[in-house]
Amino acid sequence: MATRLPSAPPILPGLAYIRPLGSGGFADVFLYEQDMPRRNVAVKVMPSDVRDPELRRMFNAEADVLAHLSAHPSIVTVYQASISADGRPYIVMEYCPGSLAQRYRVERIPVEEVLAIGVRMASALESAHRAGLVHRDVKPSNILITTFGTPVLADFGISSSLLRRTADEVLAMSIPWSAPEVVAEQTAGTVSSEVWSLGATVYSLLAGHSPFERRERGQNTKELLRRRIARAGYVEIPRADVPASLQRVLATAMSRDPGSRQPSARAFGEALRQVQAELGQHPTPLEVPDADWSPSSAPVDFGDSALRGPARSRVERDSTRKVRSGTGVAALARDEDTDISAPAARRRGALPWVAGIGAGLVLGAVAVVATLFVAGVL
């Protein structure tokens, strides 16, 4: 399948385009500068040729989920979402200059840093789960790094509600970090499968590759990865600085039996904090909402595929309409100033005052003739 070319950046009010940041399967991301308050922002935009309701549903869900959760310090912040003048939905988000997409493959990340990242991601997932949401695509490339060097979880485009389960729910996954039950298509995502994915992500950051990836060329097709994930057990990370206690935490999280894993993202985070304490490190705060917390806005509607944003008027042009006098920008400006919300007035005949005078003269002549007839003149 050919790679889709990135779309042109839209013209957005209060935002000045700078450069492209990346292109994915169904959206492009651009860097803009916001005018007020002045800051750089990342704008995720759907291409103009996308008409698939399922992709619009995913885009709407991402905006709504981030609106629920982006106050969390380990979840990327969303500022606004709307529709551009050319009809493309877009999301304005916090600009994060880095990610873990490739860093773990080219750099040996210290155990201390990986533990801190794991605890932060556990707190982000726990917060999402308490709001009734699952991410469904936890992996290194969805962990972004802010301008302050803080890891944040991003890309909630295929997230879904824990309370909503339908037979025709779309299954989406990144196979190397997907739990066995997800790869087997037994579920689209649960708290337990998210624990597995987070464990696999931490494993990848330490090992330099995904858990069941092979170094040999041609040995990492989707089908081969599926088979290994379905039958393989935990393989220890070949690093001397990875303590046995951390190996045990990851082995538990990546158990093939969902019931044998840590029961929650919080429990996984607490296990990592115990390893930090064992290594003499200051445990990373596990930031989760209070028990009585609930989202302040309405629940996310995961079935909403409508285009949402400011209503845009549409004018049907008459092909026989005469061209206005004047050319260039001035003529276009006059067209833009037309009040398109009011109904078009009916065109009157030319020179209506002439018709009025003619009618008055006819009526006057009739009155004179009638007077003369009564007087016996006629």
C-alpha positions in Angstrom: 0.0 0.0 0.0 1.4 3.4 -1.0 2.2 5.9 1.6 -0.3 8.7 1.7 1.1 12.1 0.9 0.6 14.7 3.7 -2.2 17.2 3.2 -1.7 20.9 2.9 -1.8 22.7 6.3 -5.2 24.5 6.8 -5.5 28.2 7.5 -6.7 28.4 11.1 -7.8 31.5 13.0 -5.2 32.8 15.6 -2.6 30.2 14.4 0.4 30.7 12.1 1.7 27.6 10.3 5.4 26.8 10.8 6.2 23.3 9.5 5.0 19.7 9.3 5.6 17.4 12.2 4.5 14.0 10.9 1.9 12.0 9.0 0.0 9.0 10.1 -2.6 6.6 8.7 -5.5 9.0 8.9 -4.2 12.3 10.1 -1.4 14.8 9.6 0.3 16.8 12.4 1.6 20.3 11.9 3.5 22.8 14.1 1.8 26.2 14.4 2.4 29.3 16.5 -0.6 30.4 18.5 -1.0 34.2 18.6 -2.7 34.6 22.0 -1.3 33.4 24.2 1.8 33.1 22.2 3.2 29.5 22.1 3.9 26.7 19.7 1.2 24.1 19.4 0.8 20.8 17.5 -2.3 20.6 15.3 -3.6 17.2 14.2 -5.7 17.5 11.1 -7.8 14.9 9.1 -7.1 15.0 5.3 -9.7 16.8 3.2 -10.5 13.6 1.2 -11.4 11.5 4.3 -15.1 10.6 4.2 -15.0 7.4 6.3 -17.4 7.8 9.3 -15.3 5.4 11.3 -12.2 7.6 11.0 -14.3 10.7 12.0 -15.6 8.7 15.0 -12.0 8.0 16.1 -11.0 11.6 15.6 -14.0 12.9 17.7 -13.3 10.3 20.4 -9.7 11.4 20.7 -10.7 15.1 21.1 -13.3 14.2 23.7 -11.1 11.7 25.7 -8.3 14.2 25.9 -10.7 16.9 27.0 -11.6 14.5 29.9 -8.1 13.6 30.8 -5.6 16.2 29.6 -5.4 17.9 33.0 -3.4 14.9 34.2 0.4 15.8 34.2 1.3 12.6 32.3 -1.3 13.0 29.5 -0.8 15.3 26.6 -2.9 18.5 26.9 -5.6 19.4 24.4 -6.4 23.1 23.9 -9.3 23.1 21.4 -10.8 21.2 18.5 -12.9 22.4 15.6 -13.4 22.3 11.9 -11.2 24.4 9.5 -12.6 26.7 6.8 -12.1 24.0 4.2 -14.1 21.4 6.2 -11.3 19.4 8.0 -11.6 18.5 11.7 -8.6 19.4 13.7 -7.3 19.2 17.3 -4.9 21.8 18.8 -2.6 20.1 21.4 0.4 20.7 23.5 3.6 20.7 21.4 6.0 17.9 22.5 9.3 18.1 20.7 10.3 14.5 21.4 9.0 10.9 21.8 10.3 7.4 22.6 9.4 6.1 19.1 13.1 5.3 18.2 15.2 6.4 21.2 15.1 2.9 22.9 16.4 1.3 19.7 19.5 3.5 19.4 20.2 4.4 23.0 20.6 2.3 26.2 18.1 4.1 28.4 19.1 4.0 32.1 17.0 1.8 34.4 16.2 4.7 36.7 14.7 6.7 33.8 12.7 3.8 32.5 11.2 3.1 36.0 10.1 6.8 36.3 8.5 6.6 32.8 6.7 3.4 33.7 5.3 4.9 36.9 4.1 8.0 35.1 2.4 6.0 32.4 0.8 3.7 35.0 -0.7 6.8 36.7 -2.0 8.1 33.3 -3.6 4.7 32.5 -5.1 4.3 36.0 -6.7 7.8 35.6 -8.2 6.8 32.2 -9.5 3.6 33.6 -11.2 5.3 36.6 -12.9 7.6 34.0 -14.2 4.4 32.3 -11.8 4.6 29.4 -9.1 2.3 27.9 -6.4 3.6 25.6 -5.9 0.4 23.5 -2.6 1.4 21.9 0.0 1.7 24.6 3.5 1.6 23.0 6.8 3.6 23.0 5.9 5.9 20.1 2.7 7.1 21.9 4.9 8.4 24.8 5.8 11.9 24.0 8.4 14.2 25.7 7.3 17.7 26.6 9.6 20.8 26.4 10.2 20.2 30.1 11.4 16.7 29.5 8.3 15.1 31.0 6.9 11.9 29.4 3.2 12.1 28.5 0.8 9.6 27.0 -0.8 10.6 23.7 -2.8 9.3 20.8 -6.2 8.2 22.3 -7.6 7.9 18.8 -8.7 4.3 19.1 -9.6 4.5 22.8 -13.0 3.2 23.9 -15.3 3.0 26.9 -15.0 0.2 29.4 -18.7 0.3 29.8 -19.4 0.0 26.1 -18.8 -3.4 24.5 -20.5 -4.3 21.2 -19.9 -7.2 18.9 -19.0 -5.0 15.9 -16.5 -2.9 17.8 -13.5 -2.1 15.7 -10.3 -4.0 16.7 -7.2 -1.9 16.4 -3.8 -2.8 17.7 0.0 -2.5 17.5 0.9 -6.2 17.5 4.3 -6.1 19.2 2.8 -4.5 22.3 -0.6 -6.2 22.3 -1.7 -8.8 24.8 -2.3 -12.4 23.7 -6.1 -12.1 24.1 -6.1 -8.9 21.9 -3.9 -10.6 19.3 -6.3 -13.6 19.3 -9.2 -11.1 18.8 -10.9 -12.2 22.0 -11.2 -8.7 23.2 -10.7 -5.2 21.9 -9.1 -4.0 25.1 -9.4 -4.3 28.9 -7.6 -3.1 32.0 -5.7 -6.4 32.1 -4.6 -6.1 28.4 -3.5 -2.5 29.1 -1.3 -3.8 32.0 0.3 -6.3 29.5 0.9 -3.5 26.9 2.5 -1.2 29.5 4.7 -4.1 30.7 5.7 -4.8 27.1 6.5 -1.1 26.6 8.7 -0.9 29.7 10.4 -4.1 28.5 11.1 -2.5 25.1 12.6 0.6 26.7 15.0 -1.6 28.6 15.8 -4.3 26.0 16.1 -2.0 22.9 13.4 -4.0 21.0 9.8 -5.2 21.5 9.5 -8.4 23.6 9.0 -11.0 20.9 11.1 -9.3 18.2 13.9 -11.2 16.6 17.2 -9.7 15.3 17.1 -11.8 12.1 15.8 -10.1 9.0 12.4 -11.2 7.9 11.5 -12.8 11.2 9.2 -10.1 12.5 6.2 -10.2 10.2 2.8 -9.6 11.8 1.9 -13.3 11.6 5.2 -14.5 13.2 4.8 -11.9 16.0 1.2 -13.1 16.6 2.3 -16.7 17.0 5.2 -15.9 19.4 2.9 -13.7 21.5 0.3 -16.4 21.7 2.6 -19.2 22.9 5.8 -17.7 24.2 6.7 -17.1 27.9 8.6 -14.2 29.4 12.3 -14.0 28.2 14.5 -12.1 30.6 16.1 -8.8 29.5 19.8 -9.4 28.9 21.1 -6.5 31.0 23.1 -6.8 34.1 21.7 -3.6 35.6 18.1 -4.8 35.4 17.4 -6.3 38.9 15.7 -9.6 39.3 12.8 -7.8 41.1 12.1 -5.8 38.0 12.3 -8.9 35.8 9.6 -10.4 38.1 7.4 -7.4 37.8 7.5 -7.4 34.0 7.0 -11.2 33.9 3.9 -10.9 36.0 2.5 -8.0 33.8 3.2 -10.0 30.6 1.7 -13.3 31.8 -0.4 -15.0 29.2 -3.2 -15.5 31.8 -4.9 -12.1 32.4 -5.8 -13.2 35.9 -2.2 -13.7 36.8 -1.2 -10.1 36.0 -1.2 -7.1 38.3 -4.9 -6.3 38.8 -4.7 -2.7 37.7 -2.3 -0.1 36.2 -2.0 1.4 39.7 -0.8 -2.0 41.1 1.8 -2.2 38.3 3.0 1.3 39.1 3.3 0.5 42.8 5.4 -2.6 41.9 7.7 -0.4 39.9 7.9 2.1 42.8 9.0 -0.8 45.1 11.8 -1.5 42.7 12.8 2.1 42.8 13.0 2.0 46.6 15.0 -1.2 46.5 17.5 0.5 44.2 17.8 3.5 46.6 15.9 5.8 44.2 13.2 8.3 45.3 9.9 6.7 44.2 8.2 8.6 41.4 4.8 10.0 42.5 1.9 7.9 41.4 -0.6 10.6 40.5 -4.1 9.2 40.3 -7.5 10.9 41.0 -9.3 10.5 44.3 -11.9 7.8 44.7 -14.8 10.3 44.4 -13.4 11.9 41.3 -15.4 11.9 38.1 -15.0 13.8 34.8 -16.6 17.2 34.9 -18.0 17.0 31.4 -20.5 14.7 29.7 -19.5 11.1 28.9 -17.6 10.5 25.7 -19.9 9.4 22.9 -17.8 6.8 21.0 -20.4 6.4 18.3 -20.3 10.1 17.2 -19.0 10.3 13.6 -20.5 13.7 12.8 -18.5 16.7 11.7 -18.5 19.0 14.8 -17.6 22.6 14.8 -18.9 26.0 13.8 -21.7 25.9 11.2 -20.6 27.1 7.7 -23.1 28.7 5.3 -23.3 27.5 1.8 -24.5 29.6 -1.2 -25.9 27.9 -4.3 -24.6 29.9 -7.2 -26.8 30.7 -10.2 -24.8 29.8 -13.4 -26.7 32.5 -15.3 -25.8 35.2 -12.8 -23.9 38.2 -14.4 -20.4 38.8 -13.3 -19.9 41.8 -11.0 -17.9 44.7 -12.3 -14.4 44.9 -11.0 -11.7 42.3 -10.8 -9.1 41.0 -8.4 -9.1 41.2 -4.6 -11.5 44.1 -4.4 -14.3 42.2 -6.2 -13.7 39.1 -4.1 -13.9 41.2 -0.9 -17.3 42.5 -2.0 -18.5 39.0 -2.5 -17.3 38.0 1.0 -19.2 41.0 2.5 -22.5 39.8 1.1 -25.0 38.8 3.8 -25.6 35.2 2.9 -27.9 34.6 5.9 -30.8 36.8 4.6 -33.1 35.5 1.8 -32.4 37.1 -1.6 -34.8 40.0 -2.4 -37.0 39.8 -5.4 -35.7 41.8 -8.3 -38.0 44.7 -9.3 -38.5 46.0 -12.8 -36.2 48.7 -14.1 -37.1 52.4 -13.3 -40.2 51.7 -11.1 -40.8 55.5 -10.7 -41.5 55.7 -14.5 -44.2 53.1 -14.2 -45.8 55.0 -11.2 -46.0 58.3 -13.1 -47.5 56.5 -16.2 -50.2 55.0 -14.1 -51.0 58.3 -12.5 -51.4 60.1 -15.9 -53.8 57.4 -17.1 -56.0 57.7 -14.0 -56.0 61.5 -14.3 -57.2 61.4 -17.9 -60.0 59.1 -17.1 -61.2 61.4 -14.3 -61.3 64.5 -16.7 -63.3 62.7 -19.3 -65.8 61.5 -16.8 -66.3 65.1 -15.5 -66.8 66.6 -18.9 -69.4 63.9 -19.7 -71.4 64.7 -16.6 -71.4 68.4 -17.4 -72.9 67.7 -20.8 -69.8 68.9 -22.7 -69.4 65.5 -24.2 
